[in-house]
């Protein structure tokens, strides 16, 4: 092969490689989670609220010790209320703060008693009491659950059970697979929220609602 032809061919190969790499990057960052990765979005035990037949699913990877998660929680509920029956919310545990792995274990133990959402609300409402210097104090959470109706003794035993430990580990592993490094991390019908913000989340949700309804 003549030398003058080698440079254009090499350039063309580099352009193809760049195009493929760009497409992969966009699929991971701005596209839709698909294929084997989609299995990491939702597990059969994941806490879910909203109509089971809703065509728009928000998956939120959250940390109960995360202040931004607490602030966004009512915003997500407002979005669901704006489109009754059209949106369901799935929560995934992502304990990034020190000590919050124990708090999510408590939440999962509460879910076994069908008290997950009440316990989450109580935890968020008292977050300033049990989170100090970005560290979660699970002992302080227990004192905020008096009105939830939780069997505290059973919950304390369940949160240390192998099943609960395994579920929390699975959620952490799924978050890593999906490259969730901050909370809250949102996916709407498998599409990641690339630019974080309430308006951005609202726009993504509304686009999916328009697409299916």
Buried (B, 14 or more C-beta within 10 A) or exposed (E): EEEEEEEEEEEEEEEEEEEEEEEEEEBEEEBEBEEEBEEBBBEEBBBBBBEEEBBBBBBBBBBBBBBEBBEBBEEBEEBBEEBEEBBBBBBBBBBBBBBBBBBBBBBBBBBBBEBBBBBBEBBBEBBEEBBEEEEBBBEBBBEBBEEBEBBBEEBEEBBEBEEBBEBBEBBBEBBEBBEBEEBBBBBBBBBBBEEEEEEEBBBBBBEBBEEEE
